[in-house]
Amino acid sequence: MGVEASKLGKNLKRIRIAKGITQGDIVRKLGVGRGFISNIENGKANPTLTTITKLAKALGVPTDELLK
């Protein structure tokens, strides 16, 4: 995947850990597999805009915070 996917993954992991949210918490909120969240965090998945929006909502941050 590209640089953007890597940035998204790093931001997702950083924010998630800072807020004390586990991958399992995100999995339950979004109804996706843990492997999918792990792949996003590792820059191996390219989620849709809809998924990025759901991730931001689950983390309680604006969508652009994940894309910086």
N, C-alpha and C positions, 0 to 999 in steps of 0.2 A: 504494500500500500504506500501511498504517498506521504509527503511531509504533513499535509493537513490531517490525515488520519492519525498520525503519530502525535501531533499537537493536541487533537481532541482527546486521545487516550490519556495523555499525560495530565491534561487539565481535569478530566473526569476523575482520575485516581487521586490527584492532589486535593480536589474539593471534597471528594467522598471521604477520604481519610481525615481531613481537617474537621469535617462535621461529624465524625464518628459513625458514619454510615457504612455498613458492610455490603459486599457484593450481593449477599443473600437478601438484604433489605431491598436493593434495587430490583433484583430478580422478582421478588414478590409484588412489588409495586407495578412493574411493567409486564409481568407475565411472560418473561422470556427465560431462556436457559442461562445458567451461570457461565457456561462456556462462551456464550455470545458476549456477555459483559466483559469477561476476561479478554476475549479477542479484541474488543473495542479498546480496552485499556492498554493493550499491547500493540495497538496500531495495525492489527491484522484484519479488522473488519471495517467496512465503510457503511455506517448506518445511514438510513434515510433521514431526511429533514424531520419527518414526523417522530422518528425514534429519538433524535437529538432533542427535540422539543420535550418529549416525555421524560428523557433523562434529566434535563434542566429542571423540569417541574418536580421530579422526585428528589432532586438535590436542593430545591428551593433557591435556585439562582436563575438569572436571566439567560436565555439561550446563548447570547453573544459571549457570556463568561466561559462557556465550554469551547468556543471557537477562537479565542484570542491566541 
